[in-house]
C-alpha cells in the first residue's frame, strides 16, 4: 500500500514538473517573440506550402500575444497533467500524434494567406484523448475521469465550429481528431484472461 502511494506521488510530481516546464517554455518563447518584433511568428503554419511542413511542430509552441498564451495555459496545464499521470513516454507519444495531426490538418485545410500557431490544437487533442481513453482501454477509473472532463470542458467542442475567422477551428478540429486517434493507436494491451474449470 505504501509503495503504491509512493509511486502515485512520484507520477504526480513528474507530471506536474513536465507541465510547469512546458508552460514556462511557452511563456518564454512568447517573451522572445515580443522582444524581437514577433520574429517567431514566421514559424506558424501557412497552408499548402511544402516548406511550411517543417513548421508543423514548432507552431504548437508559439502564440500571437500574451492573451493568446494565457488562454491556453490553464486548460493545457490541467489536461496535460491528467494525461501525463499515465506515464511520460505515453504522454509524449500522445502529444506528438496530436501536434502532427493538428498541424497537417491546418496545412491542408486552412484558408490561403493565413498563419496558424498556438497550443490550442494540443488542448483539444488532450481533451479528446482523455474523453475516450477509458472506453478504449476499458478502465473504469479513466471512464469516470473522461466523464468529469466532459462536464468541465465540454464547451470546448464549440471551438471546432467555424464561428470566428480569427480562430483556427481547423487546428481545434484536427487536434481533437488526433487525440481520439492517439487513444486508439496507443491503447494499453489487455491482460490475457485465465480460464478455470469447475
C-alpha positions as CSV (number, residue, x, y, z in Angstrom):
1,X,0.0,0.0,0.0
2,X,2.8,2.4,0.9
3,X,4.7,1.6,-2.3
4,X,1.5,2.3,-4.3
5,X,1.1,5.7,-2.7
6,X,4.8,6.5,-3.2
7,X,4.5,5.5,-6.9
8,X,1.4,7.6,-7.4
9,X,3.1,10.6,-5.7
10,X,6.2,10.2,-7.9
11,X,4.0,10.1,-11.1
12,X,2.2,13.3,-9.9
13,X,5.4,15.1,-9.2
14,X,6.8,14.1,-12.6
15,X,3.6,15.1,-14.4
16,X,3.5,18.4,-12.6
17,X,7.1,19.2,-13.3
18,X,6.7,18.4,-17.0
19,X,3.7,20.6,-17.4
20,X,5.1,23.5,-15.5
21,X,8.3,23.3,-17.6
22,X,6.1,23.2,-20.8
23,X,4.2,26.3,-19.7
24,X,7.4,28.1,-18.8
25,X,8.7,27.3,-22.3
26,X,5.6,28.7,-23.9
27,X,5.8,31.9,-21.9
28,X,9.5,32.3,-22.5
29,X,9.0,31.8,-26.3
30,X,6.3,34.4,-26.3
31,X,8.6,36.8,-24.4
32,X,11.3,36.3,-27.0
33,X,8.7,36.7,-29.8
34,X,7.5,40.0,-28.4
35,X,11.1,41.3,-27.7
36,X,12.1,40.6,-31.3
37,X,9.1,42.1,-33.1
38,X,7.1,38.9,-33.5
39,X,10.0,37.3,-35.3
40,X,9.0,33.8,-34.2
41,X,5.5,34.1,-35.8
42,X,7.2,33.1,-39.1
43,X,7.3,29.5,-37.7
44,X,3.5,29.3,-37.8
45,X,1.9,27.1,-40.5
46,X,0.9,28.6,-43.8
47,X,-1.3,26.3,-45.7
48,X,-0.3,24.2,-48.7
49,X,3.2,25.5,-49.0
50,X,5.6,22.5,-48.9
51,X,8.4,24.2,-46.9
52,X,5.8,25.1,-44.2
53,X,5.6,21.4,-43.2
54,X,8.7,22.0,-41.2
55,X,6.7,24.4,-39.0
56,X,4.1,21.8,-38.0
57,X,5.8,21.0,-34.7
58,X,7.2,24.5,-33.7
59,X,3.9,26.2,-34.4
60,X,2.3,24.3,-31.5
61,X,4.7,26.1,-29.1
62,X,4.2,29.7,-30.3
63,X,1.4,32.2,-29.8
64,X,0.3,35.6,-31.2
65,X,0.4,37.5,-27.9
66,X,0.2,37.3,-24.1
67,X,-3.6,36.9,-24.2
68,X,-3.3,34.0,-26.6
69,X,-0.8,32.1,-24.5
70,X,-2.7,32.9,-21.3
71,X,-5.9,31.5,-22.7
72,X,-4.2,28.2,-23.5
73,X,-2.2,27.9,-20.3
74,X,-4.8,26.7,-17.7
75,X,-6.5,24.0,-19.9
76,X,-3.2,22.8,-21.1
77,X,-1.9,22.6,-17.6
78,X,-4.9,20.7,-16.3
79,X,-5.5,18.3,-19.2
80,X,-1.8,17.8,-19.7
81,X,-1.2,17.0,-16.0
82,X,-4.0,14.4,-16.0
83,X,-2.8,12.8,-19.2
84,X,0.8,12.7,-18.0
85,X,-0.2,10.8,-14.9
86,X,-0.5,7.8,-17.2
87,X,3.3,7.9,-17.9
88,X,5.5,10.4,-19.6
89,X,6.5,8.3,-22.6
90,X,2.9,7.6,-23.4
91,X,2.0,11.2,-22.8
92,X,4.8,12.4,-25.2
93,X,3.6,10.0,-27.8
94,X,0.0,11.3,-27.5
95,X,1.2,14.9,-27.8
96,X,3.3,14.1,-30.9
97,X,0.3,12.4,-32.6
98,X,-1.9,15.4,-31.7
99,X,0.6,18.0,-32.9
100,X,1.3,16.3,-36.2
101,X,-2.4,15.6,-36.9
102,X,-3.5,19.1,-36.0
103,X,-0.6,20.7,-37.9
104,X,-1.2,18.6,-41.1
105,X,-4.9,19.3,-40.9
106,X,-4.2,23.0,-40.7
107,X,-1.7,22.8,-43.6
108,X,-4.3,21.0,-45.7
109,X,-7.5,23.0,-44.9
110,X,-6.7,26.4,-43.5
111,X,-7.6,29.4,-45.7
112,X,-4.9,30.8,-48.0
113,X,-2.7,33.7,-46.8
114,X,-3.1,32.7,-43.1
115,X,-0.6,31.8,-40.5
116,X,-1.7,29.4,-37.7
117,X,0.1,29.0,-34.4
118,X,-0.8,28.1,-30.8
119,X,-1.2,25.3,-28.4
120,X,-5.0,25.1,-28.6
121,X,-4.7,22.2,-31.0
122,X,-2.9,20.3,-28.3
123,X,-5.5,21.3,-25.7
124,X,-8.3,19.9,-27.9
125,X,-6.2,16.8,-28.6
126,X,-5.7,16.1,-24.9
127,X,-9.4,16.7,-24.3
128,X,-10.3,14.2,-27.0
129,X,-7.7,11.7,-25.7
130,X,-8.9,11.9,-22.1
131,X,-12.5,11.7,-23.2
132,X,-12.2,8.3,-24.9
133,X,-9.2,6.8,-23.3
134,X,-11.1,5.0,-20.6
135,X,-13.5,3.4,-23.1
136,X,-10.7,2.3,-25.4
137,X,-8.6,0.8,-22.5
138,X,-11.7,-0.4,-20.7
139,X,-10.5,1.2,-17.4
140,X,-13.4,2.3,-15.2
141,X,-11.4,5.0,-13.4
142,X,-10.4,6.6,-16.7
143,X,-14.0,6.4,-17.9
144,X,-15.0,8.4,-14.8
145,X,-12.2,10.9,-15.4
146,X,-13.4,11.3,-19.0
147,X,-17.0,12.0,-17.9
148,X,-15.7,14.6,-15.4
149,X,-13.6,16.3,-18.1
150,X,-16.6,16.3,-20.5
151,X,-18.6,18.0,-17.8
152,X,-15.9,20.6,-17.0
153,X,-14.5,21.3,-20.5
154,X,-17.3,20.1,-22.8
155,X,-17.9,23.6,-24.0
156,X,-14.5,23.3,-25.8
157,X,-16.4,21.4,-28.5
158,X,-17.9,24.7,-29.8
159,X,-14.3,25.5,-30.8
160,X,-14.4,23.0,-33.7
161,X,-17.1,25.1,-35.5
162,X,-16.1,27.9,-37.9
163,X,-17.6,30.7,-35.8
164,X,-14.7,33.1,-35.7
165,X,-12.4,33.9,-38.7
166,X,-9.6,34.8,-36.4
167,X,-9.6,31.4,-34.6
168,X,-8.3,28.3,-36.3
169,X,-11.3,25.9,-35.9
170,X,-9.2,23.6,-38.2
171,X,-6.5,23.3,-35.6
172,X,-9.1,22.6,-32.9
173,X,-10.9,20.0,-35.0
174,X,-7.8,18.1,-36.2
175,X,-6.3,18.4,-32.7
176,X,-9.4,16.7,-31.3
177,X,-9.2,14.0,-34.1
178,X,-5.6,13.5,-33.2
179,X,-6.3,13.0,-29.6
180,X,-9.0,10.4,-30.2
181,X,-6.8,8.6,-32.7
182,X,-3.9,8.6,-30.2
183,X,-6.2,6.8,-27.7
184,X,-6.7,4.0,-30.2
185,X,-3.1,3.9,-31.5
186,X,-1.7,3.9,-28.0
187,X,-4.2,1.7,-26.3
188,X,-2.9,-0.4,-23.4
189,X,-2.5,-4.1,-24.1
190,X,-5.2,-6.1,-22.5
191,X,-4.2,-8.7,-20.0
192,X,-4.9,-12.2,-21.2
193,X,-7.8,-13.9,-19.4
194,X,-7.2,-17.0,-17.4
195,X,-10.0,-19.6,-17.8
196,X,-10.6,-22.1,-15.0
197,X,-12.8,-25.1,-15.0
198,X,-15.0,-26.2,-12.1
